[in-house]
Amino acid sequence: MSTLRVGLRCDAGPRRGVGHLVRCLALAEEFLARGADVTVFGTVERLDWATAELAARGIPLLPGPESAADLVEAARRHHLDVLVLDSYELDPAGAGAVRAAGVHTLAIIDGDSRGQVADLYLDQNFGAELPSLSSGAELPVPGATGADLPELGSAAALPGRLLAGSGYALLRDTVISARPPVAPSARAVSRPRVLAFFGGTDAVGAAPVLTRVLAATGHPMDLTVIVGRPEIEAEVDDVAPGRRQTIRAVPPTTSLPALITESDLVVSAAGTSTWELCCLGAPSALVCVVDNQRESYTRVVRHGLAAGLGELPELTASGVAGRAARATAARTLHGLLSSPQRRATLAARAWSTVDGQGRARVVDAVFDAVRVDARRY
């Protein structure tokens, strides 16, 4: 087989966040490791560290086509064999148009396919392979036979193969290399090290809210908060720490996996970073910051992979309801900060759920699809 030419279509910025780009970057690293030629098509706004990550890997960043016709034209101009589409905003007809033009398509989705017609679909969310987790059903081992079958739930309507569940979680080299060989054990400390981060840009302004909730626990801690924007940093700096508490705001860093593994507790949004936290065996408490995280957040919390702090609109609400939500979240956090065993239990369940091989399974499926198609001609 000649060199596979792969395009990844995604965007990132203060409004969109960086989740789409981060998981596409993980796929890009796997394709590059297998000798493919990779190009990212999209817009990366006001994120110097993100463009530096692409440049460091020699991945070109080209303008992102928007319409179906422009996607087809770009795929033909760059002689793409495969196009990965990771966006909630692109015209859903684009995937089918590119596929009809003879280019293999992989649509990365989060529950809703948006009517896209693709050869492969990837939904890396925990439990996505099951119609419901309300019964507490056991989940299949990552990559096990049957975990990628499309007959369950709404997946039956998808024309292509569905790769579903956290066994297909897309993780970058820096996360995989930092994965501990065994689940972290209980670690008793008088002043836990806490890390709080909410995506590369914290588009919804969660950091100041959760910083105040953490301070309200009254528990001693050394808190590091990743701040994606100057205005977020200013709000975090205004939070007064309690007795034996320190609060330090730092900008986004490529050393995030190391910060995670060094922390006794991580507080984060229930987005794509959830799978990084699981892979690293981090004891975590999550907040649902946008609607499309709700189902995954509920599943993760229900199965004890992380503690749940509620939804951001609840935590920011005024009046009695808001105070009650914040008090409940503070009690949850205090319980974790004061119990090494609770933290270790979360860490063990998370670590055993995401093994770091998800992107390899996805790329295996892409290569298999290309080989099958090649044998037909």
Backbone torsions as a table, in degrees:
resi	resn	phi	psi	omega
1	MET	NA	134.3	177.3
2	SER	-71.1	170.8	-178.7
3	THR	-57.0	126.7	179.5
4	LEU	-76.1	131.2	179.3
5	ARG	-105.6	117.5	-171.9
6	VAL	-119.1	132.8	172.3
7	GLY	-113.6	143.0	176.7
8	LEU	-123.7	120.9	-177.2
9	ARG	-105.3	111.1	179.6
10	CYS	-156.4	165.7	178.2
11	ASP	-132.5	158.9	176.5
12	ALA	-151.1	149.6	178.8
13	GLY	172.0	178.4	-178.0
14	PRO	-56.1	-35.0	-179.7
15	ARG	-85.0	-40.4	-176.2
16	ARG	-82.5	-23.1	-171.9
17	GLY	81.8	-171.0	-175.7
18	VAL	-123.1	4.6	-175.5
19	GLY	-58.7	-42.5	-179.8
20	HIS	-63.3	-43.5	-179.3
21	LEU	-66.9	-40.1	-177.7
22	VAL	-63.2	-44.2	-179.5
23	ARG	-74.0	-29.6	173.2
24	CYS	-68.1	-36.0	176.6
25	LEU	-62.0	-40.0	177.3
26	ALA	-61.5	-44.0	177.0
27	LEU	-63.3	-41.5	-179.9
28	ALA	-58.9	-42.4	180.0
29	GLU	-61.2	-39.5	180.0
30	GLU	-69.8	-42.1	177.3
31	PHE	-62.5	-42.9	178.7
32	LEU	-61.8	-40.8	-179.5
33	ALA	-63.0	-22.1	-180.0
34	ARG	-101.7	13.4	172.7
35	GLY	87.5	10.0	179.5
36	ALA	-78.6	160.0	173.0
37	ASP	-97.7	125.9	-170.7
38	VAL	-124.2	136.0	174.6
39	THR	-134.0	137.5	174.1
40	VAL	-101.2	131.6	177.3
41	PHE	-112.9	121.9	178.9
42	GLY	162.2	-173.3	179.0
43	THR	-114.3	129.3	174.6
44	VAL	-120.4	105.8	-172.4
45	GLU	-100.4	129.4	170.6
46	ARG	51.6	39.8	179.5
47	LEU	-135.1	76.2	-176.7
48	ASP	-60.0	-37.1	-178.8
49	TRP	-65.6	-32.6	-179.3
50	ALA	-72.3	-43.8	177.6
51	THR	-66.2	-32.2	176.6
52	ALA	-66.3	-36.0	177.5
53	GLU	-62.4	-42.5	177.6
54	LEU	-65.4	-45.9	-178.6
55	ALA	-61.8	-38.0	-178.5
56	ALA	-64.0	-24.1	179.6
57	ARG	-98.9	2.2	179.8
58	GLY	70.6	28.5	-178.5
59	ILE	-97.2	117.0	178.0
60	PRO	-65.1	144.0	173.9
61	LEU	-115.3	112.7	-177.6
62	LEU	-115.6	157.6	179.2
63	PRO	-54.0	143.7	-175.6
64	GLY	-91.3	119.5	175.0
65	PRO	-62.7	144.0	-177.3
66	GLU	-104.6	-49.2	-174.7
67	SER	-82.4	163.6	177.6
68	ALA	-59.7	-43.1	-179.1
69	ALA	-63.5	-39.8	-179.4
70	ASP	-70.3	-33.5	175.6
71	LEU	-63.5	-44.4	178.6
72	VAL	-63.0	-43.4	-179.5
73	GLU	-62.5	-42.4	179.6
74	ALA	-66.0	-40.8	179.4
75	ALA	-62.3	-39.5	179.2
76	ARG	-72.0	-41.8	-177.6
77	ARG	-63.6	-35.0	-178.0
78	HIS	-99.3	9.2	175.5
79	HIS	52.9	46.1	-177.4
80	LEU	-73.4	140.5	170.3
81	ASP	-92.6	-31.0	-176.0
82	VAL	-137.9	138.0	172.6
83	LEU	-126.6	124.6	176.3
84	VAL	-98.7	128.9	-178.7
85	LEU	-115.3	119.2	-179.1
86	ASP	-133.6	87.1	-176.2
87	SER	-161.1	145.0	171.3
88	TYR	-93.5	-5.2	-169.3
89	GLU	-109.7	-23.5	-178.1
90	LEU	-66.0	154.1	174.3
91	ASP	-58.4	120.8	-179.1
92	PRO	-58.4	-22.8	-179.8
93	ALA	-69.6	-14.5	-176.8
94	GLY	-60.7	-42.1	-178.3
95	ALA	-60.8	-46.7	-179.7
96	GLY	-65.3	-37.0	179.6
97	ALA	-65.8	-42.6	178.7
98	VAL	-66.2	-41.2	178.6
99	ARG	-62.0	-42.3	179.6
100	ALA	-65.4	-23.6	178.3
101	ALA	-82.7	2.5	174.9
102	GLY	95.1	11.4	179.0
103	VAL	-103.0	131.3	177.8
104	HIS	-67.2	136.6	-176.0
105	THR	-121.1	138.3	173.0
106	LEU	-123.6	117.3	178.4
107	ALA	-102.0	118.9	175.5
108	ILE	-87.9	123.0	-173.5
109	ILE	-127.5	165.2	174.5
110	ASP	-129.3	74.7	-179.9
111	GLY	87.5	-47.1	-175.3
112	ASP	-106.7	119.9	179.9
113	SER	-77.1	-11.4	-179.8
114	ARG	58.8	23.8	178.4
115	GLY	77.8	10.9	179.9
116	GLN	-69.7	144.2	176.9
117	VAL	-110.9	107.5	-174.4
118	ALA	-133.0	164.6	175.2
119	ASP	-74.8	-38.8	-179.9
120	LEU	-132.6	144.5	172.7
121	TYR	-122.9	141.4	177.0
122	LEU	-124.2	119.3	171.7
123	ASP	-123.4	99.4	-172.4
124	GLN	-84.1	5.5	-176.2
125	ASN	-72.5	143.8	-178.4
126	PHE	-56.6	126.6	178.5
127	GLY	79.0	6.1	-177.6
128	ALA	-63.5	-19.4	-179.8
129	GLU	-80.7	-7.1	-177.5
130	LEU	-110.2	147.5	179.0
131	PRO	-69.2	-29.8	-179.4
132	SER	-162.7	144.3	174.6
133	LEU	-108.9	12.2	-176.2
134	SER	-64.7	-24.4	-179.8
135	SER	-84.1	-5.4	-177.5
136	GLY	75.5	26.9	-177.0
137	ALA	-60.2	147.9	176.5
138	GLU	-69.7	143.4	179.8
139	LEU	-94.2	148.9	177.9
140	PRO	-69.2	155.3	175.3
141	VAL	-64.0	140.0	-179.8
142	PRO	-51.6	128.3	177.1
143	GLY	82.5	-1.1	-176.9
144	ALA	-69.1	155.3	178.4
145	THR	-57.1	131.6	179.0
146	GLY	102.2	-19.3	-176.4
147	ALA	-71.7	-14.5	-177.5
148	ASP	-113.1	15.7	-178.0
149	LEU	-81.3	139.5	-172.9
150	PRO	-93.6	19.3	-174.1
151	GLU	-88.7	-5.8	-174.5
152	LEU	-92.0	139.9	173.4
153	GLY	56.9	-145.3	-177.2
154	SER	-69.5	-14.4	-179.7
155	ALA	-61.9	-19.5	-178.5
156	ALA	-61.6	-22.9	-177.7
157	ALA	-84.9	-7.6	-177.4
158	LEU	-78.0	133.0	-178.1
159	PRO	-74.8	-24.0	-178.9
160	GLY	-105.5	-176.5	-178.6
161	ARG	-77.9	136.2	178.8
162	LEU	-101.9	124.5	172.6
163	LEU	-100.5	106.5	-167.9
164	ALA	-126.8	140.6	174.9
165	GLY	107.8	167.2	-175.5
166	SER	-70.5	-8.6	171.8
167	GLY	-66.0	-12.1	177.7
168	TYR	-111.9	18.6	-178.7
169	ALA	-60.6	134.1	-177.3
170	LEU	-92.4	115.9	-175.9
171	LEU	-128.9	141.9	-178.0
172	ARG	-76.8	163.4	178.9
173	ASP	-52.7	-43.4	-175.2
174	THR	-64.3	-29.5	177.6
175	VAL	-77.8	-47.4	-178.0
176	ILE	-60.4	-42.3	-178.3
177	SER	-69.8	-22.4	-179.8
178	ALA	-91.1	-3.9	-178.8
179	ARG	-62.8	126.5	179.2
180	PRO	-70.7	150.1	-177.8
181	PRO	-67.6	-24.9	176.5
182	VAL	-135.3	162.2	179.0
183	ALA	-63.8	136.6	179.4
184	PRO	-58.5	142.4	179.7
185	SER	-92.0	172.4	179.4
186	ALA	-62.7	137.9	-178.6
187	ARG	-133.5	109.8	-178.2
188	ALA	-84.8	123.7	178.4
189	VAL	-139.2	146.7	-179.1
190	SER	-77.6	-29.2	179.1
191	ARG	-132.6	91.0	-175.5
192	PRO	-59.9	147.9	172.5
193	ARG	-89.0	121.4	-175.9
194	VAL	-117.4	135.1	176.2
195	LEU	-117.0	132.3	176.9
196	ALA	-125.3	126.6	175.2
197	PHE	-151.4	152.4	-171.5
198	PHE	-140.7	58.2	-178.4
199	GLY	84.9	170.6	-175.8
200	GLY	-68.5	-21.6	-178.2
201	THR	-124.3	-11.2	-173.2
202	ASP	47.5	60.2	-173.4
203	ALA	-59.4	-25.7	-176.3
204	VAL	-103.4	3.3	175.5
205	GLY	69.9	43.0	-178.2
206	ALA	-79.9	-27.9	-172.3
207	ALA	-57.9	-48.8	179.6
208	PRO	-61.6	-38.0	-178.9
209	VAL	-62.5	-49.4	-177.1
210	LEU	-74.2	-27.1	174.4
211	THR	-63.2	-42.8	178.1
212	ARG	-65.8	-38.3	178.6
213	VAL	-66.0	-41.6	177.6
214	LEU	-62.2	-44.2	178.7
215	ALA	-62.1	-34.8	-177.9
216	ALA	-69.6	-14.0	176.6
217	THR	-65.0	-26.1	-177.2
218	GLY	74.6	-1.1	-178.2
219	HIS	-82.9	139.4	175.4
220	PRO	-58.0	141.4	178.2
221	MET	-167.4	156.4	167.5
222	ASP	-109.1	106.5	-172.8
223	LEU	-103.9	125.9	172.7
224	THR	-111.0	126.9	-178.0
225	VAL	-117.2	123.7	175.3
226	ILE	-81.3	122.5	-178.0
227	VAL	-115.7	122.3	-174.8
228	GLY	-87.2	-15.7	-176.2
229	ARG	-141.5	152.0	-178.5
230	PRO	-57.9	-39.1	-178.3
231	GLU	-66.7	-31.7	175.6
232	ILE	-68.9	-42.2	178.7
233	GLU	-59.7	-41.7	-179.3
234	ALA	-62.0	-40.8	179.1
235	GLU	-67.7	-40.1	179.2
236	VAL	-65.2	-40.1	179.4
237	ASP	-62.8	-23.4	-179.4
238	ASP	-80.3	-11.7	-179.2
239	VAL	-77.1	125.4	-178.8
240	ALA	-86.2	121.1	177.6
241	PRO	-71.1	153.3	176.6
242	GLY	-87.0	-170.3	-179.4
243	ARG	-62.8	130.9	-179.9
244	ARG	60.0	30.7	173.2
245	GLN	-118.0	139.1	170.8
246	THR	-124.6	145.1	178.6
247	ILE	-127.6	124.4	-178.5
248	ARG	-127.4	122.9	177.5
249	ALA	-96.8	131.2	-179.9
250	VAL	-133.5	152.2	179.1
251	PRO	-76.1	167.4	176.2
252	PRO	-53.0	142.5	-174.3
253	THR	-140.4	148.1	175.4
254	THR	-74.6	-8.2	179.3
255	SER	-91.1	16.5	-176.8
256	LEU	-56.7	-44.2	178.5
257	PRO	-57.1	-38.2	178.4
258	ALA	-66.8	-41.1	177.0
259	LEU	-61.3	-38.5	179.8
260	ILE	-64.3	-48.3	-176.4
261	THR	-69.7	-22.0	178.8
262	GLU	-85.5	-7.6	-174.0
263	SER	-92.8	150.2	175.7
264	ASP	-86.4	-21.8	177.7
265	LEU	-154.4	139.0	177.2
266	VAL	-120.4	132.4	175.6
267	VAL	-113.3	125.4	-173.0
268	SER	-152.0	172.4	173.5
269	ALA	-79.9	155.5	-177.0
270	ALA	-87.4	51.0	179.6
271	GLY	-106.8	-147.4	-177.1
272	THR	-63.9	-24.6	179.1
273	SER	-66.4	-17.1	177.9
274	THR	-54.7	-41.1	-175.4
275	TRP	-74.2	-30.1	173.6
276	GLU	-65.0	-43.9	179.8
277	LEU	-62.6	-42.0	178.4
278	CYS	-63.1	-48.8	-179.0
279	CYS	-57.1	-36.9	-177.8
280	LEU	-85.9	-2.7	179.6
281	GLY	66.2	38.8	-178.1
282	ALA	-87.6	128.9	170.6
283	PRO	-69.3	119.9	-167.3
284	SER	-131.0	152.1	169.3
285	ALA	-124.7	126.9	-172.0
286	LEU	-113.0	150.5	172.5
287	VAL	-122.8	137.2	176.9
288	CYS	-84.3	113.7	-172.9
289	VAL	-101.9	-20.4	177.4
290	VAL	-139.1	158.9	-172.9
291	ASP	-58.2	-39.0	-174.3
292	ASN	-74.4	-0.7	173.8
293	GLN	-93.3	-11.3	-167.4
294	ARG	-59.4	-47.9	-175.8
295	GLU	-65.0	-46.3	179.5
296	SER	-63.9	-42.5	178.3
297	TYR	-57.3	-46.4	-178.7
298	THR	-61.4	-43.3	-179.8
299	ARG	-65.4	-45.2	-178.2
300	VAL	-62.2	-44.3	-179.8
301	VAL	-68.8	-42.0	-178.3
302	ARG	-60.2	-36.4	-177.5
303	HIS	-95.1	11.4	169.7
304	GLY	71.9	26.4	175.9
305	LEU	-83.6	-20.7	178.1
306	ALA	-158.5	158.7	173.3
307	ALA	-83.1	151.9	-179.6
308	GLY	-106.5	134.4	179.5
309	LEU	-107.9	1.3	179.7
310	GLY	98.3	-167.8	-178.5
311	GLU	-103.4	144.7	-174.9
312	LEU	-57.5	-43.3	178.8
313	PRO	-58.5	-32.2	177.1
314	GLU	-67.9	-40.8	-177.1
315	LEU	-72.6	-21.4	-179.7
316	THR	-100.6	-1.5	-177.2
317	ALA	-66.0	151.4	177.1
318	SER	-88.9	170.9	174.2
319	GLY	76.2	-163.4	-174.7
320	VAL	-62.4	-41.8	-177.3
321	ALA	-61.4	-44.8	179.3
322	GLY	-64.6	-43.3	179.3
323	ARG	-62.9	-39.1	179.3
324	ALA	-65.8	-42.0	179.6
325	ALA	-63.8	-42.5	179.7
326	ARG	-67.9	-37.7	178.7
327	ALA	-65.8	-39.9	178.0
328	THR	-64.1	-44.5	178.2
329	ALA	-62.5	-40.7	179.4
330	ALA	-63.9	-38.3	177.7
331	ARG	-65.0	-41.3	177.8
332	THR	-60.4	-45.7	-179.4
333	LEU	-65.9	-40.8	178.9
334	HIS	-61.5	-40.4	178.1
335	GLY	-61.7	-38.6	178.5
336	LEU	-72.0	-42.5	-179.0
337	LEU	-64.1	-30.6	-176.3
338	SER	-94.6	-3.1	-176.6
339	SER	-128.6	99.2	175.7
340	PRO	-58.5	-33.2	-177.6
341	GLN	-69.1	-38.7	176.3
342	ARG	-62.3	-43.2	179.4
343	ARG	-63.5	-42.0	-179.0
344	ALA	-66.0	-35.7	178.8
345	THR	-64.4	-44.8	175.9
346	LEU	-60.5	-44.7	-177.4
347	ALA	-61.0	-42.7	-177.5
348	ALA	-65.9	-44.0	179.3
349	ARG	-64.7	-41.6	-179.9
350	ALA	-64.5	-48.4	-176.9
351	TRP	-58.6	-38.3	-176.8
352	SER	-77.2	-11.3	-175.2
353	THR	-91.1	-34.1	-177.7
354	VAL	-121.6	112.3	-172.7
355	ASP	-95.3	-0.8	177.5
356	GLY	85.0	2.2	-178.2
357	GLN	-104.5	10.0	-175.9
358	GLY	-60.6	-44.2	-176.9
359	ARG	-66.6	-31.8	177.3
360	ALA	-65.1	-38.9	178.7
361	ARG	-66.4	-38.4	179.1
362	VAL	-65.0	-47.2	-178.8
363	VAL	-67.2	-34.4	172.7
364	ASP	-56.4	-44.4	-179.1
365	ALA	-64.9	-37.9	178.1
366	VAL	-64.5	-48.7	-179.9
367	PHE	-62.5	-38.8	177.6
368	ASP	-61.3	-42.9	-179.7
369	ALA	-64.0	-40.7	179.4
370	VAL	-66.2	-42.0	180.0
371	ARG	-64.0	-44.1	179.7
372	VAL	-60.5	-43.3	-179.5
373	ASP	-65.4	-38.8	-179.0
374	ALA	-65.0	-33.6	-178.3
375	ARG	-72.3	-16.0	-179.1
376	ARG	-77.3	-15.6	-174.0
377	TYR	-121.5	NA	NA
